Amino acid sequence: MPQIITAEDAAKLVKSGMWLDYGFGATQTEAFDRALAARVHELRGVKVRSCLTTRPRAFQEADPEGAHVLSASWHFSGYDRRQFDAGRCTYIPLNLGEWPDLYQRFVDRVDIAVFQVCPKDAEGNYNFSISASYMRALVEKADVVIVEVNAALPYCLGPDNAVHESEVDFVIEVPALAPAELPSAVSSDVDLAIARLVATQIRDGDCLQLGIGGLPNAVGRAIAEAGVKELGVHTEMMVEGVVELVKAGVANGVRKQIDMGKAVYAFAIGSADIYAALDRNPAFEARQVDYTNLPGSVARNDNVFSVNSTGQMDLQGQAASEADGYRHFSGTGGQLGFVRAAYESQGGRGFLCMPSTYEKHGQRKSRVVAGLSPGTIVTVPRTDVMHVATEYGMVCLKGKSVAERAQAMISIAHPDFREELEREAYDNGLIPKAYF
């Protein structure tokens, strides 16, 4: 049986040089974090792994120079990005579907894992709530497991979404605190135009994966208006657009090849409405990311319809979705896995979407570029990209030569940049001089 402990006594277990793991998103520790911050100046060389921090971390606020504790993140939130800019955080590259295996085979050690859970059920299980993701693998790796019991967390159903009390070393009882919310991204007119293009490709019975952001949210709404029926859901992040499709009965999962009738997902970070919809709802099933994200697992469903946003693409079709030069701002996440899953799925289709331009320092710039700037990370290689959409059209790059790809990408760039892009394509040999 685990021992009941105060956050202050739990923080005393931390020694210099340790690797801690705060877990995922809105179920990261709160009380332990504050207690650790109170003694951060006693420590040296402590590292804290986490993912998608949703509230400021007390240990970082107490250590503004990062002299005592360094943060390492599997995927940046806005807060993590600011810590990176300040030199207090580093990124850990991964394809999200490989997460459990990384803990099992490649993560050297987890001295202490500490995270929030739902209150213990009658069978002695503490539910991981909205953070199934990689939590089972984390528990199995950690030398010491500490849980903070938070009665305000939604209880999310799923076969691998809990830790048994026999696997827990210490329990911290904390006041109920509603999980942090991520405001719903506002969809622009451009997003809506792109969404309408993508929604023309949806068919009855397709199995959806929608990424995060205003553009995928707009796609969800456009799908709801498309008049299709009997959609399935097998996704990474449960987002507002998908929840609405399930609640409306449009996504009932009856045509899925696996998990019929279930909307399968790995985690949720969103509004209180999303959390309420997931709480003890048998229409939704939380699974680890190796189940939700690995292409071979996803592609057991036919007609996978994958929609994700990207930030910049070059004329050959390389997609940069996580960095701007050497500045990292998010992560690879599950994007590459779902692009590959859509290709592998019988009848599957994958879409990468972006507005044609963006503003930087008061200047309008093209998201379609001849070549990515130095340091920029390629999230999806040109060999994997299938469909690309901007507000100016949609093209398929599969099976096309470099010259054909360049022409296709130029055709969906903003008209103001097409002449310059075409000139760069010829100057750099992407389109041969004699090409017709």
MARRO-821628 format. One record per residue (C-alpha): residue number from 0; x, y, z. Coordinates in Angstrom, 1 decimal, always signed. Layout:
# residues N
<vovex NUM,<X,Y,Z>> ...
# end
This chain:
# residues 436
<vovex 0,<+0.0,+0.0,+0.0>> <vovex 1,<+1.3,+3.5,-0.8>> <vovex 2,<+2.2,+5.9,+2.0>> <vovex 3,<+0.3,+9.1,+2.5>> <vovex 4,<+2.8,+11.9,+2.5>> <vovex 5,<+2.9,+15.7,+2.4>> <vovex 6,<+4.1,+17.5,-0.6>> <vovex 7,<+6.9,+19.0,+1.5>> <vovex 8,<+8.1,+15.6,+2.6>> <vovex 9,<+7.8,+14.3,-0.9>> <vovex 10,<+10.0,+17.1,-2.2>> <vovex 11,<+12.7,+16.1,+0.4>> <vovex 12,<+13.2,+12.9,-1.6>> <vovex 13,<+14.8,+14.9,-4.4>> <vovex 14,<+18.6,+14.8,-4.4>> <vovex 15,<+21.0,+16.7,-6.7>> <vovex 16,<+21.5,+15.1,-10.0>> <vovex 17,<+18.2,+13.3,-10.1>> <vovex 18,<+15.9,+12.9,-13.1>> <vovex 19,<+12.3,+13.8,-12.2>> <vovex 20,<+9.3,+13.3,-14.5>> <vovex 21,<+6.2,+15.5,-14.1>> <vovex 22,<+4.1,+13.7,-16.7>> <vovex 23,<+1.8,+15.2,-19.2>> <vovex 24,<-0.3,+18.4,-19.8>> <vovex 25,<-3.0,+19.3,-17.4>> <vovex 26,<-2.2,+16.5,-15.0>> <vovex 27,<+1.3,+17.7,-14.1>> <vovex 28,<+2.0,+18.1,-10.4>> <vovex 29,<+1.0,+21.2,-8.5>> <vovex 30,<+1.6,+20.7,-4.8>> <vovex 31,<+4.9,+18.8,-5.2>> <vovex 32,<+6.1,+21.4,-7.7>> <vovex 33,<+5.6,+24.2,-5.2>> <vovex 34,<+7.3,+22.2,-2.5>> <vovex 35,<+10.3,+21.5,-4.8>> <vovex 36,<+10.5,+25.3,-5.6>> <vovex 37,<+10.8,+26.0,-1.9>> <vovex 38,<+14.1,+24.1,-1.7>> <vovex 39,<+15.3,+24.5,-5.3>> <vovex 40,<+18.4,+26.4,-4.2>> <vovex 41,<+19.6,+23.5,-2.2>> <vovex 42,<+19.9,+21.4,-5.3>> <vovex 43,<+22.2,+21.1,-8.3>> <vovex 44,<+21.9,+19.4,-11.7>> <vovex 45,<+18.2,+18.3,-11.3>> <vovex 46,<+16.4,+17.7,-14.6>> <vovex 47,<+12.6,+17.6,-15.0>> <vovex 48,<+11.0,+15.9,-18.0>> <vovex 49,<+7.4,+16.8,-18.9>> <vovex 50,<+5.2,+17.5,-21.9>> <vovex 51,<+2.9,+20.4,-22.8>> <vovex 52,<+3.1,+22.4,-19.6>> <vovex 53,<-0.3,+24.1,-19.0>> <vovex 54,<+0.5,+26.2,-15.9>> <vovex 55,<+3.7,+28.0,-14.8>> <vovex 56,<+6.1,+25.7,-13.1>> <vovex 57,<+7.0,+26.9,-9.6>> <vovex 58,<+10.5,+25.4,-9.7>> <vovex 59,<+11.3,+27.5,-12.8>> <vovex 60,<+9.8,+30.7,-11.4>> <vovex 61,<+12.0,+30.1,-8.3>> <vovex 62,<+15.1,+29.5,-10.4>> <vovex 63,<+15.1,+32.2,-13.1>> <vovex 64,<+18.6,+31.6,-14.2>> <vovex 65,<+18.1,+27.8,-14.5>> <vovex 66,<+21.2,+27.3,-12.3>> <vovex 67,<+19.6,+24.4,-10.3>> <vovex 68,<+17.0,+22.7,-12.3>> <vovex 69,<+16.7,+22.2,-16.1>> <vovex 70,<+13.4,+21.4,-17.9>> <vovex 71,<+13.3,+18.9,-20.8>> <vovex 72,<+10.1,+18.8,-22.8>> <vovex 73,<+8.7,+16.2,-25.2>> <vovex 74,<+6.5,+18.9,-26.8>> <vovex 75,<+6.4,+22.6,-26.2>> <vovex 76,<+3.5,+24.6,-25.0>> <vovex 77,<+3.6,+28.4,-25.0>> <vovex 78,<+5.1,+28.3,-21.5>> <vovex 79,<+7.7,+25.8,-22.5>> <vovex 80,<+8.6,+27.9,-25.5>> <vovex 81,<+9.2,+30.9,-23.3>> <vovex 82,<+11.5,+28.8,-21.0>> <vovex 83,<+13.4,+27.6,-24.1>> <vovex 84,<+13.8,+31.2,-25.2>> <vovex 85,<+15.2,+32.0,-21.8>> <vovex 86,<+17.7,+29.1,-21.9>> <vovex 87,<+15.9,+27.1,-19.2>> <vovex 88,<+14.3,+24.3,-21.3>> <vovex 89,<+15.4,+21.9,-24.0>> <vovex 90,<+13.4,+19.8,-26.4>> <vovex 91,<+13.4,+16.0,-26.7>> <vovex 92,<+12.7,+14.9,-30.3>> <vovex 93,<+10.3,+12.0,-30.8>> <vovex 94,<+7.5,+10.5,-32.9>> <vovex 95,<+4.7,+10.4,-30.4>> <vovex 96,<+3.7,+6.9,-31.1>> <vovex 97,<+7.1,+5.7,-30.0>> <vovex 98,<+6.8,+7.2,-26.5>> <vovex 99,<+6.2,+4.1,-24.4>> <vovex 100,<+9.0,+2.3,-26.2>> <vovex 101,<+11.4,+5.2,-25.6>> <vovex 102,<+10.8,+4.9,-21.8>> <vovex 103,<+11.2,+1.1,-22.0>> <vovex 104,<+14.4,+1.1,-24.1>> <vovex 105,<+16.1,+4.5,-24.4>> <vovex 106,<+15.3,+6.7,-21.4>> <vovex 107,<+18.2,+6.0,-19.0>> <vovex 108,<+16.3,+6.6,-15.8>> <vovex 109,<+13.4,+8.2,-14.0>> <vovex 110,<+14.3,+8.6,-10.3>> <vovex 111,<+10.9,+10.0,-9.3>> <vovex 112,<+7.7,+10.3,-11.3>> <vovex 113,<+5.1,+12.6,-9.9>> <vovex 114,<+1.7,+13.5,-11.5>> <vovex 115,<-2.0,+14.0,-10.7>> <vovex 116,<-4.6,+11.3,-10.8>> <vovex 117,<-8.3,+10.8,-10.1>> <vovex 118,<-9.3,+9.4,-6.7>> <vovex 119,<-8.8,+5.7,-6.2>> <vovex 120,<-11.7,+3.5,-7.4>> <vovex 121,<-13.1,+0.3,-5.8>> <vovex 122,<-10.5,-1.9,-7.4>> <vovex 123,<-7.6,+0.3,-6.2>> <vovex 124,<-6.9,+2.0,-9.5>> <vovex 125,<-6.0,+5.7,-9.9>> <vovex 126,<-7.2,+6.9,-13.2>> <vovex 127,<-4.8,+9.0,-15.4>> <vovex 128,<-7.7,+11.2,-16.4>> <vovex 129,<-7.1,+13.1,-19.7>> <vovex 130,<-3.4,+12.0,-20.0>> <vovex 131,<-3.3,+8.4,-21.0>> <vovex 132,<-0.5,+9.1,-23.5>> <vovex 133,<+2.7,+7.4,-22.1>> <vovex 134,<+1.7,+7.2,-18.4>> <vovex 135,<+1.7,+3.4,-18.1>> <vovex 136,<+5.3,+3.3,-19.5>> <vovex 137,<+6.4,+6.1,-17.2>> <vovex 138,<+5.0,+4.2,-14.1>> <vovex 139,<+6.8,+1.0,-15.1>> <vovex 140,<+10.1,+2.9,-15.6>> <vovex 141,<+10.2,+5.1,-12.5>> <vovex 142,<+12.1,+4.1,-9.4>> <vovex 143,<+9.6,+6.0,-7.2>> <vovex 144,<+6.0,+6.8,-8.1>> <vovex 145,<+4.2,+9.7,-6.4>> <vovex 146,<+0.6,+10.6,-7.2>> <vovex 147,<-1.3,+13.7,-6.3>> <vovex 148,<-5.0,+12.8,-5.9>> <vovex 149,<-7.2,+15.6,-7.5>> <vovex 150,<-11.0,+15.0,-7.3>> <vovex 151,<-11.7,+17.7,-9.9>> <vovex 152,<-10.1,+15.7,-12.8>> <vovex 153,<-12.4,+14.0,-15.3>> <vovex 154,<-12.4,+10.2,-15.1>> <vovex 155,<-11.6,+8.9,-18.6>> <vovex 156,<-12.5,+5.4,-19.5>> <vovex 157,<-9.9,+3.1,-21.2>> <vovex 158,<-8.1,-0.2,-20.6>> <vovex 159,<-4.7,+1.2,-20.0>> <vovex 160,<-5.5,+4.5,-18.3>> <vovex 161,<-4.8,+3.8,-14.7>> <vovex 162,<-2.1,+2.9,-12.2>> <vovex 163,<-2.9,+0.4,-9.4>> <vovex 164,<-2.2,+1.3,-5.8>> <vovex 165,<+0.3,-1.6,-5.6>> <vovex 166,<+2.5,+0.4,-8.2>> <vovex 167,<+2.4,+3.6,-6.2>> <vovex 168,<+4.9,+4.5,-3.5>> <vovex 169,<+3.5,+7.8,-2.1>> <vovex 170,<+0.2,+9.6,-2.3>> <vovex 171,<-0.3,+13.4,-1.8>> <vovex 172,<-3.8,+14.4,-1.2>> <vovex 173,<-4.5,+17.9,-2.7>> <vovex 174,<-7.5,+20.2,-2.8>> <vovex 175,<-9.6,+19.8,-5.9>> <vovex 176,<-8.3,+21.9,-8.7>> <vovex 177,<-9.9,+21.9,-12.1>> <vovex 178,<-7.5,+21.0,-14.9>> <vovex 179,<-6.0,+23.9,-16.9>> <vovex 180,<-7.9,+24.8,-19.9>> <vovex 181,<-6.6,+25.6,-23.4>> <vovex 182,<-8.7,+28.3,-25.0>> <vovex 183,<-10.3,+27.2,-28.2>> <vovex 184,<-8.2,+28.5,-31.1>> <vovex 185,<-10.1,+31.1,-33.2>> <vovex 186,<-10.5,+30.1,-36.8>> <vovex 187,<-9.8,+32.9,-39.3>> <vovex 188,<-11.6,+33.4,-42.6>> <vovex 189,<-8.6,+31.8,-44.3>> <vovex 190,<-8.9,+28.8,-42.0>> <vovex 191,<-12.6,+28.5,-42.9>> <vovex 192,<-11.8,+28.7,-46.7>> <vovex 193,<-9.2,+25.9,-46.3>> <vovex 194,<-11.5,+23.8,-44.2>> <vovex 195,<-14.2,+24.0,-46.8>> <vovex 196,<-11.8,+22.7,-49.4>> <vovex 197,<-10.7,+19.8,-47.2>> <vovex 198,<-14.3,+18.9,-46.2>> <vovex 199,<-15.2,+18.3,-49.9>> <vovex 200,<-13.0,+15.2,-49.6>> <vovex 201,<-14.8,+13.6,-46.6>> <vovex 202,<-16.9,+10.5,-47.2>> <vovex 203,<-19.4,+8.5,-45.2>> <vovex 204,<-17.6,+6.1,-42.8>> <vovex 205,<-14.1,+7.9,-42.9>> <vovex 206,<-12.1,+7.6,-39.7>> <vovex 207,<-11.0,+11.0,-38.5>> <vovex 208,<-7.8,+12.4,-37.0>> <vovex 209,<-7.8,+16.2,-36.5>> <vovex 210,<-4.8,+18.0,-35.1>> <vovex 211,<-4.6,+21.1,-32.9>> <vovex 212,<-5.4,+24.7,-33.8>> <vovex 213,<-7.9,+26.9,-35.4>> <vovex 214,<-7.5,+25.3,-38.8>> <vovex 215,<-8.3,+21.7,-37.8>> <vovex 216,<-11.2,+23.1,-35.6>> <vovex 217,<-12.5,+24.8,-38.7>> <vovex 218,<-12.3,+21.5,-40.6>> <vovex 219,<-14.3,+19.8,-37.9>> <vovex 220,<-17.1,+22.4,-38.3>> <vovex 221,<-16.9,+22.1,-42.1>> <vovex 222,<-17.2,+18.3,-41.8>> <vovex 223,<-20.3,+18.7,-39.5>> <vovex 224,<-21.9,+20.8,-42.3>> <vovex 225,<-20.9,+18.4,-45.1>> <vovex 226,<-23.8,+16.0,-44.5>> <vovex 227,<-21.7,+12.9,-44.1>> <vovex 228,<-22.6,+10.2,-41.6>> <vovex 229,<-21.1,+7.2,-39.6>> <vovex 230,<-17.7,+8.7,-39.2>> <vovex 231,<-15.1,+7.0,-37.0>> <vovex 232,<-12.5,+8.6,-34.7>> <vovex 233,<-9.0,+7.4,-34.0>> <vovex 234,<-7.0,+10.4,-33.0>> <vovex 235,<-4.2,+11.7,-30.8>> <vovex 236,<-5.6,+14.8,-29.1>> <vovex 237,<-9.3,+15.0,-28.4>> <vovex 238,<-10.3,+18.4,-29.8>> <vovex 239,<-13.5,+20.4,-29.7>> <vovex 240,<-14.4,+19.7,-33.4>> <vovex 241,<-14.3,+15.9,-32.8>> <vovex 242,<-16.3,+16.1,-29.5>> <vovex 243,<-19.0,+18.0,-31.3>> <vovex 244,<-19.2,+15.4,-34.1>> <vovex 245,<-19.5,+12.6,-31.5>> <vovex 246,<-22.2,+14.5,-29.5>> <vovex 247,<-24.1,+15.1,-32.7>> <vovex 248,<-24.1,+11.4,-33.7>> <vovex 249,<-22.1,+12.2,-36.9>> <vovex 250,<-19.1,+10.3,-35.6>> <vovex 251,<-20.6,+7.1,-34.1>> <vovex 252,<-17.8,+4.7,-35.2>> <vovex 253,<-20.1,+2.0,-36.6>> <vovex 254,<-18.0,+1.4,-39.7>> <vovex 255,<-14.6,+1.2,-37.9>> <vovex 256,<-12.6,-2.0,-38.3>> <vovex 257,<-11.3,-1.8,-34.7>> <vovex 258,<-12.9,-0.2,-31.6>> <vovex 259,<-16.3,+0.0,-33.2>> <vovex 260,<-18.6,+2.6,-31.6>> <vovex 261,<-15.6,+4.2,-29.8>> <vovex 262,<-13.9,+7.5,-30.3>> <vovex 263,<-10.3,+6.6,-29.5>> <vovex 264,<-7.8,+9.2,-28.3>> <vovex 265,<-4.6,+9.6,-26.3>> <vovex 266,<-5.1,+12.8,-24.4>> <vovex 267,<-7.1,+16.0,-24.1>> <vovex 268,<-6.1,+19.6,-23.3>> <vovex 269,<-9.0,+22.0,-24.0>> <vovex 270,<-12.1,+23.5,-22.5>> <vovex 271,<-14.2,+22.5,-19.5>> <vovex 272,<-16.8,+21.4,-22.0>> <vovex 273,<-14.4,+18.8,-23.5>> <vovex 274,<-13.5,+17.5,-20.1>> <vovex 275,<-17.1,+17.2,-19.1>> <vovex 276,<-17.9,+15.3,-22.4>> <vovex 277,<-15.1,+12.8,-21.7>> <vovex 278,<-15.9,+12.2,-18.0>> <vovex 279,<-17.1,+8.6,-17.6>> <vovex 280,<-18.5,+8.7,-21.2>> <vovex 281,<-18.4,+5.2,-22.8>> <vovex 282,<-18.4,+6.7,-26.3>> <vovex 283,<-14.8,+7.8,-25.8>> <vovex 284,<-11.8,+5.5,-25.0>> <vovex 285,<-8.4,+6.7,-23.8>> <vovex 286,<-5.4,+4.7,-25.0>> <vovex 287,<-1.6,+4.9,-24.9>> <vovex 288,<+0.0,+6.6,-27.9>> <vovex 289,<+1.5,+3.5,-29.3>> <vovex 290,<-2.1,+2.3,-29.8>> <vovex 291,<-3.4,+5.7,-31.1>> <vovex 292,<-0.4,+6.9,-33.1>> <vovex 293,<+1.8,+4.1,-34.5>> <vovex 294,<+0.9,+3.9,-38.3>> <vovex 295,<+0.4,+0.1,-38.2>> <vovex 296,<-2.1,+0.5,-35.4>> <vovex 297,<-4.0,+3.4,-36.9>> <vovex 298,<-4.1,+1.8,-40.3>> <vovex 299,<-6.1,-1.2,-39.1>> <vovex 300,<-9.0,+1.2,-39.7>> <vovex 301,<-9.8,+1.8,-43.4>> <vovex 302,<-10.3,+5.3,-44.8>> <vovex 303,<-8.2,+7.2,-42.3>> <vovex 304,<-8.8,+10.9,-42.9>> <vovex 305,<-6.0,+12.8,-41.3>> <vovex 306,<-5.9,+16.6,-41.1>> <vovex 307,<-3.0,+18.6,-39.6>> <vovex 308,<-1.6,+22.1,-39.8>> <vovex 309,<+1.9,+23.0,-40.8>> <vovex 310,<+3.8,+26.3,-40.7>> <vovex 311,<+5.9,+26.3,-43.8>> <vovex 312,<+6.6,+24.1,-46.9>> <vovex 313,<+9.2,+24.2,-49.6>> <vovex 314,<+8.7,+23.7,-53.3>> <vovex 315,<+9.7,+20.0,-53.0>> <vovex 316,<+7.0,+19.3,-50.3>> <vovex 317,<+9.0,+19.3,-47.1>> <vovex 318,<+6.8,+20.4,-44.2>> <vovex 319,<+8.2,+22.4,-41.3>> <vovex 320,<+5.7,+22.3,-38.4>> <vovex 321,<+7.7,+22.7,-35.2>> <vovex 322,<+10.5,+25.2,-35.6>> <vovex 323,<+11.4,+28.5,-37.2>> <vovex 324,<+15.1,+28.3,-38.0>> <vovex 325,<+16.8,+27.3,-34.8>> <vovex 326,<+13.9,+28.4,-32.6>> <vovex 327,<+11.9,+25.5,-31.6>> <vovex 328,<+8.2,+26.2,-30.8>> <vovex 329,<+6.2,+23.0,-30.6>> <vovex 330,<+7.2,+19.4,-31.5>> <vovex 331,<+7.0,+16.6,-34.0>> <vovex 332,<+4.1,+15.1,-32.0>> <vovex 333,<+2.0,+12.7,-34.0>> <vovex 334,<+2.0,+14.5,-37.3>> <vovex 335,<+4.4,+12.3,-39.2>> <vovex 336,<+2.8,+9.2,-37.8>> <vovex 337,<-0.6,+10.1,-38.9>> <vovex 338,<+0.6,+11.2,-42.4>> <vovex 339,<+2.1,+7.7,-42.8>> <vovex 340,<-0.9,+6.0,-41.3>> <vovex 341,<-3.2,+7.7,-43.8>> <vovex 342,<-1.1,+6.4,-46.6>> <vovex 343,<-1.0,+2.9,-45.1>> <vovex 344,<-4.7,+2.7,-44.4>> <vovex 345,<-6.9,+1.3,-47.2>> <vovex 346,<-8.6,+4.3,-48.8>> <vovex 347,<-6.8,+6.6,-46.4>> <vovex 348,<-6.0,+10.3,-47.2>> <vovex 349,<-3.7,+12.7,-45.4>> <vovex 350,<-3.9,+16.5,-45.5>> <vovex 351,<-1.4,+19.1,-44.5>> <vovex 352,<-3.0,+22.6,-44.3>> <vovex 353,<-1.7,+26.1,-44.0>> <vovex 354,<-2.6,+29.7,-44.8>> <vovex 355,<-0.6,+30.9,-47.8>> <vovex 356,<+1.0,+33.8,-45.9>> <vovex 357,<+1.9,+35.1,-42.4>> <vovex 358,<+2.9,+38.4,-40.8>> <vovex 359,<+6.4,+38.9,-39.4>> <vovex 360,<+7.7,+42.3,-38.1>> <vovex 361,<+4.9,+44.0,-40.1>> <vovex 362,<+5.7,+42.2,-43.3>> <vovex 363,<+3.7,+39.7,-45.2>> <vovex 364,<+5.6,+36.6,-46.0>> <vovex 365,<+4.9,+33.4,-48.0>> <vovex 366,<+4.5,+30.1,-46.2>> <vovex 367,<+5.4,+28.4,-49.5>> <vovex 368,<+9.2,+28.9,-49.9>> <vovex 369,<+11.8,+27.7,-52.4>> <vovex 370,<+13.9,+26.3,-49.5>> <vovex 371,<+13.6,+26.2,-45.7>> <vovex 372,<+15.8,+28.6,-43.8>> <vovex 373,<+18.9,+27.2,-42.0>> <vovex 374,<+18.2,+25.3,-38.8>> <vovex 375,<+14.5,+24.7,-39.6>> <vovex 376,<+13.4,+21.2,-38.8>> <vovex 377,<+11.6,+19.0,-41.4>> <vovex 378,<+8.6,+17.5,-39.6>> <vovex 379,<+7.2,+15.6,-42.6>> <vovex 380,<+9.7,+14.6,-45.4>> <vovex 381,<+8.7,+15.2,-49.0>> <vovex 382,<+8.4,+11.5,-49.6>> <vovex 383,<+5.5,+11.2,-47.1>> <vovex 384,<+3.4,+14.2,-47.9>> <vovex 385,<+0.2,+13.4,-49.7>> <vovex 386,<-2.4,+16.3,-50.0>> <vovex 387,<-1.5,+20.0,-49.3>> <vovex 388,<-4.1,+22.7,-49.0>> <vovex 389,<-4.0,+26.5,-48.7>> <vovex 390,<-6.9,+28.9,-49.3>> <vovex 391,<-5.8,+29.0,-53.0>> <vovex 392,<-6.3,+25.3,-53.6>> <vovex 393,<-5.4,+21.7,-52.9>> <vovex 394,<-2.8,+19.5,-54.6>> <vovex 395,<-1.5,+16.0,-54.2>> <vovex 396,<+2.3,+15.5,-54.3>> <vovex 397,<+2.4,+11.7,-54.2>> <vovex 398,<+3.9,+10.3,-57.4>> <vovex 399,<+5.0,+13.7,-58.7>> <vovex 400,<+8.5,+14.7,-59.8>> <vovex 401,<+10.4,+17.6,-58.2>> <vovex 402,<+9.5,+19.8,-61.1>> <vovex 403,<+5.8,+18.8,-60.9>> <vovex 404,<+5.8,+19.3,-57.1>> <vovex 405,<+7.3,+22.8,-57.5>> <vovex 406,<+4.7,+23.8,-60.0>> <vovex 407,<+1.9,+22.3,-57.7>> <vovex 408,<+3.2,+24.2,-54.6>> <vovex 409,<+3.5,+27.5,-56.6>> <vovex 410,<-0.1,+27.0,-57.8>> <vovex 411,<-1.4,+27.2,-54.2>> <vovex 412,<+0.9,+29.9,-53.0>> <vovex 413,<-0.4,+33.5,-52.6>> <vovex 414,<-0.5,+35.1,-56.0>> <vovex 415,<+1.8,+37.9,-54.9>> <vovex 416,<+4.6,+35.4,-54.4>> <vovex 417,<+4.2,+33.0,-57.3>> <vovex 418,<+6.4,+34.8,-59.9>> <vovex 419,<+9.3,+35.0,-57.4>> <vovex 420,<+8.8,+31.3,-56.4>> <vovex 421,<+8.8,+30.3,-60.0>> <vovex 422,<+12.0,+32.2,-60.7>> <vovex 423,<+13.7,+30.6,-57.7>> <vovex 424,<+12.6,+27.2,-58.8>> <vovex 425,<+14.2,+27.6,-62.2>> <vovex 426,<+17.3,+29.3,-60.8>> <vovex 427,<+17.9,+26.4,-58.4>> <vovex 428,<+17.2,+23.7,-60.9>> <vovex 429,<+14.0,+22.5,-59.2>> <vovex 430,<+12.3,+23.0,-62.6>> <vovex 431,<+14.7,+22.2,-65.5>> <vovex 432,<+15.2,+25.0,-68.0>> <vovex 433,<+13.7,+22.9,-70.8>> <vovex 434,<+10.8,+21.7,-68.7>> <vovex 435,<+7.4,+22.0,-70.3>> 
# end
